[in-house]
Amino acid sequence: MRAVARSMPIREDDAWPHTRRPLPWLFAALLAMIFLVPFDAMRLKVSMPVSSDFDRFLVIAIVLTWGMGTAFGRPRMIERLRPAGWAVGMIAFLLVAVASIAFNVERITNLGEWDDAQKHLAVLFSLAAVFAIVTLHLRASELRPFSVLIVILAVITAFGTIYEKKTGYNVFYETSAAVFSPIADVEPSPTDVNPDPSTTPRPTITGPTRHALSVTSILGMALPFAVVLAAMTPVRRRRILWGLAACLIIAGALITQRKSGAVVPAMALLVLFVLRPRQLLRLAPYGVVALAVALVLTPGIFSTVRELGQTQNQDSTAGRTSDYPAVVPDILTRPIIGRGFGTLDSERVDTYRIFDNEYLGQLFQIGALGLLAFIALIVTPLFVARSVLRSDDPVRGPPALAAGAACLAFGVACSLYDILTFPQAPYLFLFMAAMCTCAASVEVPAGWTARVPPVMRRAVTA
C-alpha cells in the first residue's frame, strides 16, 4: 500500500526554489546561517529577558511563519503521511532532559546552575522546533534542490577555511562583523595560524564556527551529498564537478589539522560505500583525478595528514581520557536521570568536566535514560528511512542516502567532542533527520485517507 500511495501521480509545481512559500526560503536561510555565519559568536543589540543569540531570531521567524501559515494558509491539496515514530527520538530526549532538571531542582538551585540549565533547554527546544517544522513542511520534490544547496554552501565554507589557513584572515567573521554591525556584535575571530608551539601545537582554524571541530563536523556531514550527486548523475561533466566539490570539502576539513577532519568524512564515505557499493566504485577513477586537483589547490594537505598523527597532537586526547575515571563516582551517584540537562558550564572550572565525548556528557548530565534517548535521536532517522536508503527512486533515494550517511557521521562526531555545546552540527543534523523523514513519507491527495478504512490507513502510515 505504501508503494502504491507513493507512486501516485501527484503534481506539485510549487517546490523550492520555484516557490513563493516563505518557509522553504527560511529553511534555506537556516542552512546559509549554519555554513556561512558565526552565529554562536554574535549577539544582537537588543535588550531582552532571554539570550539575544542570533539564531534564536531565525528560529522565532520560522515558528511564527509556520503558525501563521497553519492558521491562515490555503487548504492543502496534498496530504503528507510521515512514517510512524518519526519523532520518537526527539520526544524521548526532550522528556528526559526536562525530567532530569525536575528531579534535580534542589541541587541545581543550591549550586546556582539555573541559568545554564535554562539556556541549554531553550536551545534544545529551538532545535526541536526546527526539526518538527522542517519535517512537516519539507516536500519530496525539494529534497534534491536542498541537497545541491548544502553542497554549494559546504564548498564555500571549505574554500573560506582553506583561505583562512593560508592567510590568517577569517572571511566569515570579518564579513559578518561588517554586514551585521548595525544590529549585532560579533566576537573577534579565534583564528591563530602561527601559534606558540610550546603552548598550542596546532593552528586554530575555525571557519564560520567557534571551534575547528565544529567546522569539520558540518563539512563531514555535507560530504555525502556531493558524493551522492556525483554518483547518481549520468552526465560526465557534472560528475566531475560534484567530485571536485567533494574533494574540496575534504580538503577544507583536513586543513584544520583535527582528527575529526579525517574521521567524520571517512565515516560518511564508509556508510555510502556499504549501502551503495556499485555506485561508489564507479566514482573511483574520478576520485583519483579530483584528489590530484585538490592537492594542487591545497599543496600542504599531505603535511596536514601527517601532522594528525604526530605525538604533540595526542596531548588533547590523553588529557581528556585521563579525566574519565574521575567522573565515575558522579555517574554512579545519579545513574538513571543524571545531574540535570545543561548544568555543565565551561566557565565554572570547579564543576565543569571536559569530556570531548557527547555520549559521556549525556550520561553524566541526564543519566542512562538520557544516553539511550540521545542514541535513539540519532538512529531514528535511519530507521524511518530504511525503505528508501537503497531505493532507485531518483527523487527520494539519493537524498535519503546522503542524509542517512550524514546522520551517522554526526553520531561519530559525538564521540569526538561535546557537540551540543556548538550549535552548528546539531542544527544541521536535525535538518538531515528531517530530510530522511521526508524521503520516507507518503504523499496522497488531501482527504484520501479519510475515505480509507482504518486498517488500510494504518498500513499506509506504518
N, C-alpha and C positions, 0 to 999 in steps of 0.2 A: 504493500500500500504506500509506503514511503517513497519508493522509486517511482510509482505511478504519479503520485502527487507532485514530486519534484520535477518530473519531466513534462508536466502540463504546460502547454504553450501560453505563458503569461507575458504579455507585452508590457514593458516598463521602460519608457524613454527618459524619464526624469531622474537620471542617475548622475552622480558626481563624476566629472566636473561640469557636465552639461545640465546644471540644475540651478534653480533659484531658492531651493530649500536651504535655510540658514544652518541647520545642524551639521550637514556634511562639511560645510566650509569651516565651521568651528572645530570639527574633528581634524581637518587639515591644519588649522591654526595650532591645535594642540600638538600635532606631530612636529610642526615647524618650531614650536617653542622647545620641545624636547631636544631636538637636534641642533638648534642654532642659538638659543638664548640661555645664558647662565641664570635662569630664573630663581634658583635657590640662593643666589648671591645678590638678589635685588629686593628692595623694599620700597613700596610705593609711598609717595609723600602725602599720605593722608593719615588722619588721626582716627583710629578705630579701636574698639574694645578688645578686638582679637588681632592676631598677627596679620600684617599687611603684605604677606608674601605675594609675589606677582602671579603665581599660578592659581591662587585662590580665586582671583577675579575672573580668570578664564573659566574655571570650573563653575563659578556662580553664573556666568553668562550662558554656559551650556545648560545648566539646570533650569534657569529662567526661560530660555528659549524652548526647551523641552516642555516645560509646564504650560507655556502659552500655546504651543502647538497642540498639546493634548486637549487644552480647554477650548480653543477657538479654531483649530485646524479643520480642514475639509475631511469628510469621511474617507477612510482609506478604501482604495479599490482592491488592494491585495492584503491578505492576512498572512503573517509570518509566524509559523509554528516552530518555536525553538525546541531543541532537544530536551527531553525530561532530565532534570537535575543539573541544568547548565549553571545554576547559581549556588549549588550546594557548597562548594569550597569557600566561596566568598562569604556566604551567610554563616557558615560554621566558624570561620576565622573572626568575623565581626562579633558574634555572640561570645566566643571565648575571650576575646580581647576586652569586651565590656565586663564580662563576669570576673575576669582577673582583677580589674580595678575595683569592682564592687566588693569582692572578698578581701581586699587589702586596703580598705578605706582608712582604717585606723593607722596602719603602718605608713601609708602614703602621706597622710596628714602630719604625723609626727616628724617625718623626715623632710617635709616641705617639698614634696615631689609632684604636687598637683599641677603646677604649670606645665611640667614636662609631659605628664600623662595626658592632659587636655590637648596640648599641641599635637602630640603624635596621634591621638584619637581623631582629632579633626582632620589630619592628613589622611588617615585610614578611611574615614567616611567620604572624603573627596575622591579618593581612589575608587571606592565602591560605587559612588555616583557616576563617575566617568565610565566605569566598566558596564554598569547596568544600562545607561543611556546609549552608549555605542552599540552594545549588544542588541538592544531593542530596535534601533533605527538604522543600523548599517544594512545595506542591501547586497545581495549576492552579486548583482551587476556592478557594484562599486568595489569589490574586492581587488580586482586587478588594477584599476586606477590608483587605489591607495597603496598597493604593492609597489607600483612604479614610483609613487611619491616618496615612499620610505627609502628606496634605493637612491633617488636623486638627493634627498636630504642627507643620507649617510655619506654619499660621495663628497658633498660639500663639507661635512664635518671632518671626514678623513683628510681632505685636502688642506683644510684650515689647521688641523692638528699637525700635519707634516710641516706646513709653513711655520707653525709655532715652534717646532723643534729646530728648524733651520735658522730662524731669525730671532727667536725670543719674544716675538710680538704675538699676543693672543688677540686675533681679529674678532673673536666672539665677544669678549669682554669689552674691548675698546669700541666696537661698533654699537653694542648695547648701551654703553655709557653715553655715547653721542646721541643715539636715537631716542633713548628714554630719559635723558637728563631732565626734561621739563616735569616729568611725573614720577620719576623713581631714582633712588640712589643705588648705584652699582658698586659693590665691593671691588677693591683692586684685584687684578688677576694674580693667582698664586704661581704663575709660571716662573720657573727658575731653570734655565738651560745650562748654567755653569755653576752648580752648587759646590760648596766646600766638600771635597771627598772625605775629609775626616769626620764630618757630621752627617752629610747626606750623600750616599754613594750613587744615587741615580738622579737625573734631572726631573723636575716636576713639570709634566706636560698634561694639561687638563682639558684642552678643548673648551666646549661650552659648559663644562661642569666644574665642581669644586675639587674633584679628585680624579686622578688618572684612571682608577679602577672603574669609575662611573662611565667615562667615555669609551673605554674598552668594552664595557658591557653592552652599551647601546649599539656600538659598531658590530660586535659579535652577533647580536640579535637581528641586525639588519642584513647581515651577510647572506642568510638563506634565501632571501628574496631575490638578490642579484643572481645567485647561482641557479635558482629555480627558473627565473626568467630566461637565463641563458640556455638552460637545458630544454625548455619547452618550446622555444621559438624555432620555427622551421627555416627562418631566414638567416643565412650565414653572417651577414654583416651585423645584424642585431645580436647574434650570439657572441660575436667578438666584442661588441661594445659592452654587453652585460658582463662578459668575462673580465674585461678591463676594469669595469666598475667594482667587481668582486675583489680583484687584486688590489685596487686602490684602498678599498675598505680594510682589507687585511693589513696592508702597509700602515694605514692610519692607526690600527690597533697595536701593531708591533712597535711602532715608533715610540710609544710611551715607555718602553722597557719594563713593562709589568708582566708577570707571569700570566695574568688573566688575559692579556692581549694575545697570547698564543693559545691558551686553554679554551676560552669561550668560543672563538671562531672554529677551533678544531672540533669541539664537541658538536657544534651546529653542522659542520660538514659531515661528521660521522653519522649523525642522525639521518641526514639526507641520503647518504650512501646506503645505509641499512634499509631505508624504506623504498628507495628507487635506485637500485644499483646500476641498471642498464643506462638510464639517462645520465647518471653521473660519470660513468665510464666513457660515454660518448663525448664528454667535455674534456677528457684528458689532454688531447693534442692542443686544444685551445688554451687550456690551463698553463701548459708549458710556455707558449708564446706570450700569454698575458703576464706570467711571472717574470719573464725576461724584460718586458716593458716596465713592470713595476720596479724591477731592480735598477733600471735606467732612471726612473723618476725619483727613486729613493736609494741611491747607491750605498748608503750606510746601513741597509737593512740586515746584511749578514752580521755586521758587528753588533747590531741590536739583538739579534737572536743569540749570539754568543754571550753577550752580557747578561742575558736572562739566567744563565746557569753559573755565573761567577759566584765566588764564595761570599763577597760582601752583600750580594742580593739575597742571601739566605738569612740575614740577620732579622728581618721583619718576621719571617716565618718562625724562626726559633724563639724570638721574643713573645710571639703570640701563643704558641703551643706550650711554652713553659708556664704560662698562667692558667692553663686549663685545670690542673689538679686543684688549684685554689678555689675554684667555683663549685667543686663537688659538694661541700657542706651546704652551700646556699641552695643548690638544686635539690638536695635530699631533704632540706627543711620544708620546701614547698614543691613537692614533685608533681602534683596534679595541676594546679592552677597558677603556679609561679608567684612572682612578687608584684606583678602589675604591669600591664602593657604600657610601653613608652616611658617607664620610670627611670631609664638609664640616661644620664646627662653627661656628655663627653667633657663638659666644663667642670664637673664635680669630681675631681681626682680622688676624693676619699671614698667614693662609692662606685665610680664608673669602671666597668670591665671592658677591655679591648679584646674582643673575641676574633674579629675578622672572619666570622662564620655566622651567617644569619640563622642557621638551624640551631646552633648552640645558644645564640642570643634569644631566640624564641623559647627554647626550653628553659632558659634562665628567667625570662620575663613572664611567660604565660604557661609554663609547665608542659607536661606530656600531652595534655589535651590541645594546647596551643600549637605544639610542634606537629601533631597529627593533622590539625586543621590547616596549618600552613602548607604542609605537603599536599593535602587534598586540594588546596587552592591552585597549586602548580600543575597537578596531574589531571584535574577535572577537564580542562580544555582538550587535552589529548584523548580523554575517554569519550567525550561527546562528539569529537570529530573523527573517531576511529573509522567510521564508514566511508569517509571521503579522503583520508590521508593518501590512499593508493588509488584514488579514483581517476579515471580518464576524462572526467568532465572538465573541459578547459576553463570553465567559469569558476568552479569550486575547488577542484583538485589541487592545482598548483598553489593558490594562496593558502589553502589549509595545510599543505605540506610545509611551506615556508614558515607559516605562523606556528605550527606544531614544533618544528625544529627550534624556533626562537624561544618558545616556552621552555623547552628542555635546556637550552643554553642559559636561560635565566636561572633555572634550577641549579645548574653547575656553578654559575656566578655566585649564588647564595652561599656556597661553601667556601668562597674565597675572600669575602669581606661582608661587613654588616650592611647589606644592600638597601635595606629600608631606610637607612639614615640619609641616603642620597636619592631624591625622588625621580630622577630621570628614568632609570631602569624599571622601577615599579610601574610608572605610568605607561611605559612602552610595553611592558609585559601584559598589562591588563588590556591594552588595545589589541595585542596579538591574541589574547584569550577570547576577546570579542570577535575577532576575525574567524577563529576556529568555530565558535558557536554559530556565527552567521553562515559559514560554509556548510554546516551540517543541518541548517534549518530547512523547513519545507515551506514553500510559497504557494498559496492557493487563492482563488478569488474570495473576496470578503464575504462572509456568511456561509461559505461552503461547508464548514464543519458543523454549523448549526443544523444542517439537513442530513447529517450523518449519524447513524446510531452510536451511542456512547462507546460500545465495544470497538467499533471501527475507528472512532475518533482517537481512542487510546492507542490503537495500532499505528496511526499516523504520527502521533507525537512521541511514541516510545523510542 
